[in-house]
Amino acid sequence: MSNILSTAHPELVSEWLEKNLPLTPDKITYGSNKLVWWKGKCGHEWIATDKSRTISSTGCPYCSHNAILEGFNDLASQMPEIAEEWSEKNDPLLPNQVTAFANRKVWWKCKECGNEWHTLIRFYFNRLFSLLRTISKVKRCINPDLAIDGILLTIVDNRTNLAKSTVEALRQNFGSHIKIYKFQIPMAVKAAEVASKGESIFAYEPNSPVSKAYSEFTKEMLADGKQKERLHSAHIR
């Protein structure tokens, strides 16, 4: 098999830019560390090594959000209403210098109450974060007594690194603001079956990991409630 790029990877020839002339796809070996210009089907242009395209199979860095293209994937242009809550504490970093789902911590400032907080950009769009913001608005505008006792993590698959990193990130980003219960409800087939059976997990499979996890969570929640009652009583006295 030829090691010439045009022969080994003909699908990349159409993405080769004239900016590379006099270098052409039939004059470079695939796997080379030479930097060249590419233009994807998306229309974006970027510089990358031949090796990254052929060996690592990378594509457009802007479409994959690995690089910032202002007006396409930056926070300021894609989420202007969110960018309005960008804190001056981030200076000189600006909303048009980060992607809308960057795995990077920055400061935010609520345009309504003025409070500031520090969290990952991508978590700002997290459903949990959106829920907490909604609850905060309801508490401020409608029901000042509304409160969250804690967050229970469910359908957790601790066999995967993704699940482990997600749980860790949740605890790091939200744990200092709201209680995240120690016990988690694991993912299990039996738990998914109970809805169709019309039974609780305790009746359907009392010895399953899910049943045991819910039992431990119940103990933790009750203990937490008793602790709050003791603190409340001590405060009254």
Buried (B, 14 or more C-beta within 10 A) or exposed (E): EEEBBBEBBEEBEEBBEEEBEEEEBEEBBBBBEEEBBBBBEEEBBBEBBBBBBBEEEBBBBBBEBEBBBEEBBBBBBBBEEBBEBBBEEBEEEEBBBBBBBBEEEBBBBBEEEEEEBEBBBBBBEBEBBEEBEEBBEEBEEEEEEEEEEEBBBBEBEEEEEEBEEBBEBBBEBBEEEBBBBEBBBBBBEBBEEBEEEEEEBBEBBEEBBBBBBBEBBEEBBEEBEEEEEEEEEEEEE
